[in-house]
Amino acid sequence: MTALCDLILVALLSGLRTRRKSELAQTVYDRMKKHFPEMDDVWMSASVLLANTYATLGDMEKASDIKLELHRSGVRKRPGLSWTTVNGQY
């Protein structure tokens, strides 16, 4: 799977969360997992987005189940890095 495809699928899940479309988000997630099972970094983001979709709709049980599954899988989030530039300096 290419980086662009990763971004598109995660963006789709994000949009579905915003639109509160949990059933469609679950379908997209399941298809991603079926067709691209080896992408741990993508699953971290996709799983969190799906859990947040359910939490947004008040389905805390499903959200909790997804986060528990993610924890049990052993996949860890890569640390992020950001900085602010002020007057051309970091």
Order of alpha helices (4+ residues) and beta strands (2+ residues): alpha-alpha-alpha-alpha
